[in-house]
Amino acid sequence: MKGKVYLLLLVLMTSMLCHAQQKSQRICDSTLLVNLLNSERIDKKFGGYGLEVLYNTPQLRVSNLYDGKKITRTLAIVDYPATIDSSFSAEHQLIVNGGSIGSTFKSHGWKIEKKNIYLGELAPSADYNKLYQQMGNIQPSKLSVWIYVFNIQKDGKEYSYATISEVYHPAFLSLEDLKCINSNADKYLERTKTVNAELKKVTKLMKLDFKK
C-alpha cells in the first residue's frame, strides 16, 4: 500500500516538474514585453504601424491595425463606454475621429492597465476568408484572441474606458505569446457565458467585408 502511495506521489511530482519546465522554456522575446502597446508591438516587430477604422458607432468600433506593408496584424473590436466622463472626453473624441486608443491615452498622460477577461484561440474557418485575405492571403489558421477591459488612471482616479477584443495574425501573436505577456493567463482560459457572448459578436464581425 505504501509503495502505491509513493508511486502516486512520484507521478504527481514528475508531472508538476514537467509543467514548470515547459513554462520556463517558453520563449518570450523583446516584442512581448508587458508594457508595450499593441501599436508599439506591431511597429517593433514588423517595422511599421497604421490604423484604419472599418466601422464606428457611438457603441462600437472595429479597427484594422496593420504593419508597414498594410498586412492586418490585429482586428480590434471596441465596445465604447455607455457614458463618457468629462475627464477623458477630449481623448475619446480623438479616438472617435480615428485615433489609436492606447497611443491617445498614453500621450495624454494616462496610465493604462488591461484587465483580462479571456485569452484563447479561434479555430480555422472558411467563414473568415475576408480577414485571412487582409492578413496577407494566409491559409485558414488558428487565430489567438485577447479580451480585456481597457482601464485608465490619472490624478488618483480610475476609469474603465472600453471592453476590447483583439484577434491576431498568427505570425504576430499566438496563444503562447499572450501567455508570455500575461503571467496570469491560465486564470482566463475558460469560455464563460460572458466570454461566449462576446466571442459570438467577434466571430460575426470577423466574417464581414468592411470594404464593400
JOPE-V842451 format. One record per residue. N is the residue number from 0. RES is the residue in one letter. PSI is psi in degrees with one decimal (none if undefined). OMEGA is omega in whole degrees, 0 to 359 (none if undefined). BURIAL is # if it has 9 or more other C-alpha atoms within 8 Angstrom, else .. Layout:
n=<N & N>
res=<RES & RES>
psi=<PSI & PSI>
omega=<OMEGA & OMEGA>
burial=<BURIAL & BURIAL>
//
This chain:
n=<0 & 1 & 2 & 3 & 4 & 5 & 6 & 7 & 8 & 9 & 10 & 11 & 12 & 13 & 14 & 15 & 16 & 17 & 18 & 19 & 20 & 21 & 22 & 23 & 24 & 25 & 26 & 27 & 28 & 29 & 30 & 31 & 32 & 33 & 34 & 35 & 36 & 37 & 38 & 39 & 40 & 41 & 42 & 43 & 44 & 45 & 46 & 47 & 48 & 49 & 50 & 51 & 52 & 53 & 54 & 55 & 56 & 57 & 58 & 59 & 60 & 61 & 62 & 63 & 64 & 65 & 66 & 67 & 68 & 69 & 70 & 71 & 72 & 73 & 74 & 75 & 76 & 77 & 78 & 79 & 80 & 81 & 82 & 83 & 84 & 85 & 86 & 87 & 88 & 89 & 90 & 91 & 92 & 93 & 94 & 95 & 96 & 97 & 98 & 99 & 100 & 101 & 102 & 103 & 104 & 105 & 106 & 107 & 108 & 109 & 110 & 111 & 112 & 113 & 114 & 115 & 116 & 117 & 118 & 119 & 120 & 121 & 122 & 123 & 124 & 125 & 126 & 127 & 128 & 129 & 130 & 131 & 132 & 133 & 134 & 135 & 136 & 137 & 138 & 139 & 140 & 141 & 142 & 143 & 144 & 145 & 146 & 147 & 148 & 149 & 150 & 151 & 152 & 153 & 154 & 155 & 156 & 157 & 158 & 159 & 160 & 161 & 162 & 163 & 164 & 165 & 166 & 167 & 168 & 169 & 170 & 171 & 172 & 173 & 174 & 175 & 176 & 177 & 178 & 179 & 180 & 181 & 182 & 183 & 184 & 185 & 186 & 187 & 188 & 189 & 190 & 191 & 192 & 193 & 194 & 195 & 196 & 197 & 198 & 199 & 200 & 201 & 202 & 203 & 204 & 205 & 206 & 207 & 208 & 209 & 210 & 211>
res=<M & K & G & K & V & Y & L & L & L & L & V & L & M & T & S & M & L & C & H & A & Q & Q & K & S & Q & R & I & C & D & S & T & L & L & V & N & L & L & N & S & E & R & I & D & K & K & F & G & G & Y & G & L & E & V & L & Y & N & T & P & Q & L & R & V & S & N & L & Y & D & G & K & K & I & T & R & T & L & A & I & V & D & Y & P & A & T & I & D & S & S & F & S & A & E & H & Q & L & I & V & N & G & G & S & I & G & S & T & F & K & S & H & G & W & K & I & E & K & K & N & I & Y & L & G & E & L & A & P & S & A & D & Y & N & K & L & Y & Q & Q & M & G & N & I & Q & P & S & K & L & S & V & W & I & Y & V & F & N & I & Q & K & D & G & K & E & Y & S & Y & A & T & I & S & E & V & Y & H & P & A & F & L & S & L & E & D & L & K & C & I & N & S & N & A & D & K & Y & L & E & R & T & K & T & V & N & A & E & L & K & K & V & T & K & L & M & K & L & D & F & K & K>
psi=<-45.1 & -36.2 & -39.2 & -40.0 & -45.2 & -39.8 & -41.8 & -43.1 & -38.0 & -42.6 & -44.5 & -43.6 & -38.7 & -41.9 & -43.6 & -38.5 & -42.4 & -41.1 & -42.5 & -39.2 & -38.7 & -40.3 & -43.0 & -24.7 & -5.0 & 126.0 & 118.9 & 103.8 & -176.8 & -15.5 & -5.0 & 21.0 & 142.0 & -38.0 & 1.2 & 138.3 & 158.6 & -40.4 & -41.8 & -36.9 & -41.5 & -46.6 & -42.5 & -38.3 & -33.5 & 0.1 & 30.2 & 156.0 & 141.2 & 162.9 & 133.6 & 121.8 & 118.3 & -29.2 & 136.8 & 122.4 & 173.0 & -18.2 & -26.8 & 139.7 & 137.2 & 125.6 & 147.2 & 113.5 & 114.3 & 169.2 & -168.3 & -15.0 & 13.1 & 24.1 & 127.6 & 123.6 & -23.9 & 132.5 & 118.0 & 124.4 & 119.5 & 122.3 & 107.8 & 157.6 & 150.6 & -33.2 & 131.9 & 108.9 & 145.6 & -22.1 & -27.1 & 22.1 & -35.0 & -43.8 & -40.4 & -40.3 & -38.2 & -38.0 & -43.5 & -34.2 & 4.4 & 4.9 & 155.2 & 130.2 & -55.4 & -47.0 & -38.3 & -49.7 & -39.3 & -43.0 & -17.5 & 18.6 & 14.8 & 142.5 & 135.0 & 136.6 & 132.4 & 118.1 & 112.4 & 142.7 & -43.7 & 142.4 & 130.1 & -159.1 & 152.0 & 134.2 & 151.6 & 144.7 & 136.6 & -18.0 & -19.9 & 21.9 & -36.8 & -40.0 & -40.9 & -37.3 & -44.4 & -24.6 & 20.1 & 28.1 & 43.7 & 159.6 & 155.5 & 125.1 & 159.2 & 136.7 & 127.8 & 153.3 & 142.4 & 119.8 & 128.9 & 162.4 & 127.6 & 105.1 & 145.6 & 146.2 & 138.9 & 143.1 & 37.9 & 5.7 & 146.6 & 139.5 & 147.3 & 108.3 & -47.1 & 160.0 & 126.5 & 133.1 & 123.8 & 129.6 & 129.9 & 144.6 & 137.1 & -23.5 & -2.0 & -65.6 & 118.7 & 174.4 & -37.9 & -36.5 & -41.6 & -33.0 & -29.2 & -42.9 & -36.0 & 104.2 & -21.5 & 22.2 & -35.6 & -18.7 & -11.0 & 30.5 & -9.4 & 137.8 & 90.0 & 176.4 & -41.3 & -44.3 & -45.3 & -37.6 & -41.7 & -41.7 & -32.8 & -42.6 & -43.8 & -48.2 & -30.2 & -43.3 & -31.5 & -21.6 & -12.8 & 152.3 & 99.1 & -6.2 & -10.3 & none>
omega=<179 & 180 & 180 & 179 & 179 & 180 & 179 & 178 & 180 & 179 & 180 & 180 & 178 & 179 & 180 & 179 & 179 & 179 & 179 & 179 & 178 & 179 & 183 & 180 & 179 & 183 & 181 & 183 & 187 & 178 & 184 & 177 & 185 & 189 & 179 & 169 & 179 & 178 & 179 & 181 & 178 & 180 & 182 & 185 & 187 & 174 & 178 & 180 & 173 & 181 & 176 & 177 & 182 & 184 & 184 & 173 & 177 & 182 & 192 & 172 & 174 & 184 & 174 & 177 & 188 & 180 & 183 & 179 & 180 & 174 & 180 & 176 & 177 & 166 & 185 & 176 & 187 & 172 & 181 & 176 & 179 & 180 & 178 & 180 & 181 & 181 & 180 & 181 & 179 & 178 & 179 & 180 & 176 & 179 & 177 & 180 & 174 & 181 & 175 & 187 & 182 & 182 & 181 & 181 & 180 & 182 & 178 & 171 & 179 & 170 & 186 & 176 & 177 & 180 & 189 & 169 & 183 & 170 & 183 & 182 & 174 & 182 & 177 & 180 & 176 & 179 & 182 & 186 & 179 & 178 & 177 & 178 & 179 & 179 & 177 & 180 & 178 & 175 & 175 & 189 & 170 & 179 & 178 & 182 & 179 & 177 & 183 & 173 & 181 & 181 & 178 & 182 & 175 & 176 & 177 & 180 & 182 & 180 & 170 & 186 & 185 & 167 & 186 & 174 & 182 & 177 & 192 & 169 & 184 & 177 & 178 & 181 & 173 & 177 & 178 & 176 & 179 & 177 & 174 & 182 & 184 & 182 & 181 & 187 & 184 & 179 & 189 & 181 & 184 & 177 & 177 & 178 & 179 & 179 & 181 & 178 & 179 & 179 & 177 & 178 & 182 & 182 & 175 & 179 & 180 & 183 & 188 & 173 & 184 & 182 & 181 & none>
burial=<. & . & . & . & . & . & . & . & . & . & . & . & . & . & . & . & . & . & . & . & . & . & . & . & . & . & . & . & . & . & # & # & . & . & . & # & . & . & # & # & # & # & # & # & . & # & # & # & # & # & # & . & # & # & # & # & . & . & # & # & # & # & # & # & # & # & # & # & . & . & # & # & # & # & # & # & # & # & # & # & # & . & . & . & . & . & . & . & # & . & # & # & . & # & # & . & . & # & # & # & . & # & # & # & # & # & . & . & . & # & # & # & . & . & . & # & # & # & # & # & # & . & . & # & . & . & . & # & # & # & # & # & # & # & # & . & . & . & . & # & # & # & # & # & # & # & # & # & # & # & # & # & # & # & . & . & . & . & . & # & # & # & # & # & # & # & # & # & # & # & . & # & # & # & # & . & # & # & # & # & # & . & . & . & # & . & . & # & # & . & . & . & . & . & # & # & . & . & . & . & . & # & . & . & . & # & # & . & . & . & . & .>
//
